[in-house]
């Protein structure tokens, strides 16, 4: 049997153990130092990022306020444009109405001063009827004497409404349903005259037409002008009553 003789060195194990412990402590410290620096770096980066975000948010808020201001300006501008368009449309409508009235007046006076051939003399120019209350109407009748005439036209006016009452034809004399109570309309003018008044229709009466007849005064041998108007054409809207 052979024996191996080894040298016993107790100090060497202590040195190895101390070296291992030292390395372990050093590695732990290095890891701590690295983690702390990394953590510090992340914290600083987060603060910088937060500042950037705050700055960007402030800029966006400013842009948003500017956009709100621009939208308000555009809305006010659009409102002004709409109002301007409405006012312009009203002005155009008023001008068109004025032109229509001027044309009508021109035609009216021309028919008196320079009537068409065969239309000179006493005539019935127009009739308009406007509702003012239930079954009550206001009328305006315009008479003319066209051509060269220095004499006064005088006489009476007979107005008859033709319609349906309780399923039957019924004629009504305006003189009998006239609110003013005048039994007979009369005229006296040189060039033209406007006659007006109000009348009340019976219940359930449906007018269809109105016939106007001029009856010259005594001693006159001229013809009796007669003109029949369709009720639906001479009846105006109630809003037009204020324009008379």
Phi and psi in degrees as a GROMACS rama.xvg file:
@    title "Ramachandran Plot"
@    xaxis  label "Phi"
@    yaxis  label "Psi"
@TYPE xy
-107.574  143.336  UNK-2
-111.06  136.939  UNK-3
-103.836  127.648  UNK-4
-103.414  116.761  UNK-5
-107.451  147.781  UNK-6
-82.1923  128.843  UNK-7
-94.0409  117.341  UNK-8
-127.525  86.9116  UNK-9
-63.3352  -30.5047  UNK-10
-68.1788  -27.2221  UNK-11
-67.7415  -39.0799  UNK-12
-66.3727  -36.0482  UNK-13
-65.2439  -35.9322  UNK-14
-68.5742  -41.8433  UNK-15
-64.907  -43.2677  UNK-16
-62.9308  -40.9335  UNK-17
-65.4258  -37.8536  UNK-18
-65.1221  -43.0472  UNK-19
-62.8624  -45.1394  UNK-20
-62.0992  -39.7445  UNK-21
-64.5981  -42.9867  UNK-22
-63.7702  -38.4571  UNK-23
-64.386  -42.3922  UNK-24
-66.0046  -40.4376  UNK-25
-65.3097  -41.2307  UNK-26
-66.501  -38.0468  UNK-27
-63.7453  -44.5709  UNK-28
-62.789  -40.8848  UNK-29
-62.8933  -41.8153  UNK-30
-64.7501  -40.3124  UNK-31
-64.0319  -44.9001  UNK-32
-63.0063  -41.9992  UNK-33
-65.8263  -43.1318  UNK-34
-64.4996  -39.6085  UNK-35
-65.8481  -42.7873  UNK-36
-66.2915  -39.7857  UNK-37
-64.4185  -42.3924  UNK-38
-63.2407  -42.3461  UNK-39
-63.08  -39.3684  UNK-40
-65.4544  -44.7252  UNK-41
-63.3298  -38.8392  UNK-42
-64.1191  -45.9149  UNK-43
-63.817  -39.112  UNK-44
-66.181  -38.9056  UNK-45
-64.4273  -41.3788  UNK-46
-63.1306  -43.5748  UNK-47
-63.4953  -40.1245  UNK-48
-66.4071  -39.2794  UNK-49
-62.5548  -41.2506  UNK-50
-63.0051  -40.6358  UNK-51
-63.2681  -42.7508  UNK-52
-65.5193  -40.4457  UNK-53
-61.5822  -42.3713  UNK-54
-63.9808  -41.9689  UNK-55
-66.9727  -39.6092  UNK-56
-63.2511  -42.484  UNK-57
-61.2449  -41.939  UNK-58
-64.4367  -42.0058  UNK-59
-64.2243  -38.2026  UNK-60
-63.2724  -41.4318  UNK-61
-62.2881  -43.6145  UNK-62
-63.2658  -38.9446  UNK-63
-63.9459  -42.7963  UNK-64
-61.9187  -40.7006  UNK-65
-63.7963  -41.0958  UNK-66
-64.2557  -41.2207  UNK-67
-60.3983  -41.8174  UNK-68
-63.1  -44.5089  UNK-69
-63.9563  -40.3542  UNK-70
-62.9255  -42.0735  UNK-71
-62.272  -42.3491  UNK-72
-63.227  -44.2326  UNK-73
-64.4971  -39.4454  UNK-74
-65.0027  -43.8241  UNK-75
-63.6859  -40.4165  UNK-76
-63.2783  -41.9825  UNK-77
-65.1263  -38.0842  UNK-78
-65.372  -42.7182  UNK-79
-62.5522  -40.8271  UNK-80
-62.4867  -41.6351  UNK-81
-64.4882  -43.5751  UNK-82
-63.6392  -40.2771  UNK-83
-63.0634  -40.3098  UNK-84
-64.8184  -40.3217  UNK-85
-64.1398  -45.9604  UNK-86
-63.3025  -40.2705  UNK-87
-63.7832  -42.7342  UNK-88
-62.0422  -39.8971  UNK-89
-64.2843  -42.6629  UNK-90
-62.7776  -42.9646  UNK-91
-63.5752  -42.9106  UNK-92
-61.2532  -43.4086  UNK-93
-63.0543  -41.5821  UNK-94
-64.1456  -41.4537  UNK-95
-63.8467  -40.5843  UNK-96
-64.8493  -41.0555  UNK-97
-64.1832  -41.4551  UNK-98
-63.3999  -40.8876  UNK-99
-63.841  -41.201  UNK-100
-65.2493  -41.2835  UNK-101
-63.9637  -42.1956  UNK-102
-62.5636  -40.8197  UNK-103
-65.2613  -43.2248  UNK-104
-64.5981  -40.7185  UNK-105
-61.4056  -44.0782  UNK-106
-62.9456  -40.0019  UNK-107
-62.1977  -51.9421  UNK-108
-68.7803  -32.7755  UNK-109
-64.5803  -37.9059  UNK-110
-65.9286  -24.197  UNK-111
-85.2094  -46.3597  UNK-112
-77.2549  -46.5402  UNK-113
-128.224  75.5118  UNK-114
-70.5076  157.207  UNK-115
-66.5632  157.356  UNK-116
-58.6736  128.783  UNK-117
86.5591  -0.112129  UNK-118
-114.557  12.7779  UNK-119
-75.8635  156.372  UNK-120
106.759  -165.034  UNK-121
-70.1352  135.229  UNK-122
-153.311  165.466  UNK-123
-105.276  112.191  UNK-124
-85.4404  -51.4218  UNK-125
-156.172  161.197  UNK-126
-143.683  133.655  UNK-127
-133.497  141.18  UNK-128
-130.354  132.759  UNK-129
-132.238  131.208  UNK-130
-72.4509  135.307  UNK-131
-116.612  -32.0299  UNK-132
-145.291  -179.177  UNK-133
-63.4369  120.082  UNK-134
68.5605  -0.876891  UNK-135
-104.92  136.525  UNK-136
-132.452  150.272  UNK-137
-110.003  138.607  UNK-138
-124.353  155.116  UNK-139
-137.566  119.873  UNK-140
-117.016  128.508  UNK-141
-113.272  124.791  UNK-142
-112.078  149.032  UNK-143
-136.132  157.023  UNK-144
-131.217  103.606  UNK-145
-97.1185  165.411  UNK-146
87.1264  -175.893  UNK-147
-82.8045  109.827  UNK-148
-150.745  124.315  UNK-149
-99.5847  -3.80437  UNK-150
-92.535  153.844  UNK-151
-80.135  140.139  UNK-152
-92.4864  124.783  UNK-153
-134.679  145.218  UNK-154
164.538  -163.524  UNK-155
-115.526  163.565  UNK-156
-124.624  128.03  UNK-157
-113.758  121.999  UNK-158
-119.296  124.349  UNK-159
-124.554  128.37  UNK-160
-94.7907  131.792  UNK-161
-113.566  127.352  UNK-162
-162.777  -159.389  UNK-163
-121.852  130.894  UNK-164
-131.26  117.949  UNK-165
54.9215  41.4196  UNK-166
82.2725  1.02884  UNK-167
-122.764  152.643  UNK-168
-68.7559  138.059  UNK-169
-144.474  125.57  UNK-170
-100.343  136.636  UNK-171
-121.42  130.276  UNK-172
-83.5065  124.274  UNK-173
-58.7432  -32.7342  UNK-174
-61.8206  -24.4907  UNK-175
-92.5376  -18.8665  UNK-176
-112.07  6.0742  UNK-177
-65.7152  128.653  UNK-178
-62.6836  -35.659  UNK-179
-69.1403  -15.9395  UNK-180
82.9282  10.7722  UNK-181
-76.3262  121.218  UNK-182
-75.5082  -20.0677  UNK-183
-148.14  125.573  UNK-184
-80.9346  145.355  UNK-185
-136.796  160.182  UNK-186
-133.419  154.548  UNK-187
-161.471  107.078  UNK-188
-161.062  168.427  UNK-189
-103.227  -45.0795  UNK-190
-114.782  -48.625  UNK-191
-157.86  162.007  UNK-192
-151.196  144.102  UNK-193
-111.809  122.753  UNK-194
-109.419  136.369  UNK-195
-144.823  159.999  UNK-196
176.022  -171.164  UNK-197
-131.054  152.248  UNK-198
-143.019  157.004  UNK-199
-119.255  123.093  UNK-200
-83.8355  148.08  UNK-201
-66.5432  158.79  UNK-202
-63.4742  143.391  UNK-203
65.1493  18.1692  UNK-204
-93.8175  130.17  UNK-205
-116.161  103.538  UNK-206
-73.56  147.307  UNK-207
-117.936  -36.8532  UNK-208
-156.301  163.063  UNK-209
-129.053  129.46  UNK-210
-111.094  126.636  UNK-211
-111.82  130.01  UNK-212
-127.652  129.26  UNK-213
-96.6475  129.961  UNK-214
-115.135  102.013  UNK-215
-58.0334  154.574  UNK-216
-64.3351  172.675  UNK-217
-60.3986  144.508  UNK-218
89.0661  -8.93311  UNK-219
-93.8536  131.413  UNK-220
-105.913  9.12363  UNK-221
-70.7336  162.741  UNK-222
-67.8815  159.098  UNK-223
-94.0504  106.88  UNK-224
-62.5926  135.308  UNK-225
-132.999  137.231  UNK-226
-146.032  134.367  UNK-227
-109.972  132.053  UNK-228
-113.999  138.758  UNK-229
-74.3826  129.329  UNK-230
-58.0513  -43.7637  UNK-231
-65.5658  -26.4233  UNK-232
-84.6569  -28.8016  UNK-233
-94.634  -15.118  UNK-234
-79.5062  121.567  UNK-235
-101.233  174.059  UNK-236
-77.6712  156.619  UNK-237
-62.785  -32.2816  UNK-238
-63.1817  -24.8914  UNK-239
-76.8093  -8.85804  UNK-240
-64.379  -35.8875  UNK-241
-67.4783  -19.1101  UNK-242
-82.1582  -9.13597  UNK-243
